[in-house]
Every structure is written in structure tokens, then in C-alpha cells.
Amino acid sequence: MKLYGNIIGWGKYIPSRVITNADLEKTIDTSDEWIVTRTGIRERHVVGDDENTSQMSIAAAREALERAGVRPKDLDLIIVATSSPDYLTPPISSQVQHGLGAKTIGAFTLVTGCTGFVYALSTAQQFIASGACKTVLVVGAELLSRFVDWNDRETCVLFGDGAGAVVIQATDVPSGVLSFVLGSDGAGGEHLILPGGGAANPPSHKNLDDGLHSLKMNGREVFKFATRVLGKALRQAIQQAGLQTEDIDLFIPHQANIRIIESAAQFANLPPEKVFVNIQKYGNTSAASIPIALCEAFEEGRAKIGDTLAFVAFGAGLTWAAAIVKVAENVKPAPKPRWQNFFTEWLARDHNLSRFGNYATPNAPSSEPKEEKTRQSG
Ligand code: COA
């Protein structure tokens, strides 16, 4: 039986503090008019002193789990996409696993800049298609307000903080990631870089004084790169899914610049009414931008169950990623007849079945204690 990873829950967390373009006019040499015409951004949300990336991730994940009707302890895997974790180590994915009260399941962090969510979603789909996992949490979270130089008008006006999450679950109904295109061109890495804090330029007074701990960007080069790859990746993904542009119900692009979004939509012949844009409210929230936009598209009725959605992103690396995703109805698998559960439990109690592998729940991670597995099967 072919397995698909259907998106059955979505959630977001947006910090409440807002910085408008008018606020920025007071601190740097910029104008609302410049920011709106060049980027489409009117305001962005940033965290307060007591918020951080793991908290935002957990809040978005809780909302997604609740909507999916899935308990944290029913998750099989957690993937968190972010370039701005709380710490270099421990990984934020383990913080999220613990914070949610999930079992001691696999959890990992994926770092591909603004394309992180699409990379993570495509990865999650592989775990489901292979039968290794049944229910996976994918989070895209970013807190770039602590990594931009608020005196650098070329970067600080662009970014905002937030988190988005989806729960994907195995089903035999064709759904989830129908196709994906992932790309990377490290030759352009210098155009979007946070030079300090890693092994190349570890924390030091000098590196701090030299401003290496804030994001550096060559906006013009990133812009050229984005317009070159986005439309193409989108078209490739549509083609690989065996679809035509007309089959896409809604295009949910990475929200980095309205002009880049329009250029990608035009390249793929997608009319404006099929393009979702919320950049005006949040700016570029990097790996969180697509899952946040997905949530809002559902909230506003622009996305519906049964729709075929197109995600496309670009970002640091330089990287790009596109995925065609079908959202099917969340049909809970029919419960097993009671005699089957009883039989399974009786067998597990009276015989040592370990030589047959994970008999009770074939999809459960093998590191779990046997007692848990038996209970899960009920
Ligand atoms: N306010 C006012 N003027 C600004 C400004 C700001 N916030 N930021 C830059 N400028 C100035 C520049 O200094 C430049 O001045 P100059 O002509 O005197 O040198 C002028 O505006 C035009 O700069 P330019 O780089 O040509 O503007 P642009 O049309 O390319 O827009 C970006 C700049 C950054 C908005 C655009 O290049 C962009 O969006 N790039 C992609 C960035 C991105 O998406 N990064 C995240 C990747 S995930």
C-alpha cells in the first residue's frame, strides 16, 4: 500500500509586538514609501525580551496538534526548521520534543535558511512514505530580530519573527507532498550570511566589534537569484506532480518581497487571485513564512480541504525549494476490532515476540519500550 503524508493540522505563533515602517523612520534613514514600494512590507512582529524560538515553536506546534486532534505522545518524529535556534547546542528540536511532552522520539533540526520549511516537509514525507513514521510534526520558526543590525537599513526593514507548524499523518489517500524540487548553490553563500558565532568566527570581542554577529546581505544579488530560480522551481514541481498550472488552487510562496512573489507567479502563469500574500503584516519570517501563510490562508478561506497548494521558497545557502501539496480530509484510520487488540496483547504478554520485530505497531520507532508499543496498539 502506498503511503502519503497528509497535512491534518496547522498552527502559528506571532509575537504581539509590532514595529511599523513609521517606527523605523524614527531610527534609520528610511521611509514607509520606500519600504512598501520595494518590498511590500508595512509592519513586522518581533519578540519581547521573554520570548524565544523554542517557545514560539512549541506554541505553533500545540495549535497544529490541537487542530489535528493528535496528542504530543502520538508523534513519531519532530523536525524543526530554523536558522535562529535558542542555542547552537542542544538542538532546538529536542527542546520542542521535551516542551511539548512528546515521547523520547526522534527529533532533529534542519538548517537551510528561508527554504527550511519546504525542505523539512519534503523530508517528513519520506519518513511517512517509507513506513518508518506515521505522524510527524514539522515546525518552521525564526527569530531574526536578535540577529539583524537595527542600524542597517538594508536588512532590518525586511525581517520579522514568528513560527508555524503542521502535523502530517500517514494515509492511503493520495495527498501530502505530491512532488518537490530542492536546490542549493553554495557559490552564492556570501550574499546572505551571518559571519560570526560559528566555528569560522567564534564569539570574541573583536568579532563583536567588527559586527560579525549580525546578518549581512547583498540584497541586489539575492533578488536576482530569487527571480532566476523561483518561477523555474515552481514550474518544475508542478510538472513533476503531473499537473498543469490550472490545477493549482493556491500558490503560497515564501514571503520575502512582493516583487519576487509577483515575478514567480507570472513566470508560472498563476493569476494574482491564486497567490497568497501576507508580507505586508509580517515581513520576511524566513523558515516560518510559508507555514504562517498556510495557516492564514485556511483562516481566511483562501485554502480549503481538497485543495492543491504550491509552496516555493528561496534563501540562504543559497537554496531554493518548491513543493506541490494536496490537502485531503483528515480521515482517522478505522479502529481495529476489539478481538484483534485482545489477541495482539495476549500474544505479546505470553510469548517473547521480539525476534519478529515490532509486532504490535509496525510504524512505531523501535527505541520505545515494548510495554508502550503494546499499549499504543489499542
Ligand atoms: N530605505 C531607504 N533606502 C534604502 C533602504 C531602506 N530601507 N535600503 C536600501 N536603500 C537604498 C540603497 O542604499 C540604494 O541607495 P543608492 O541607490 O543610493 O545606493 C537604493 O535604496 C536602492 O537600492 P537597491 O539595492 O537597488 O534596491 P532594490 O530595489 O534592489 O531593493 C531590496 C532592495 C533589499 C528590497 C531588494 O534587493 C530585495 O528584496 N532583495 C532580496 C532580499 C531578500 O529577500 N532577502 C531574504 C532572502 S530569504
Residues whose N, C-alpha, C, O or C-beta is under 5 A from the ligand:
A	BS01	COA	D29 T30 S31 W34 R38 T39 C114 R153 E154 V157 G219 R220 V222 F223 A256 N257 F314 G315 A316
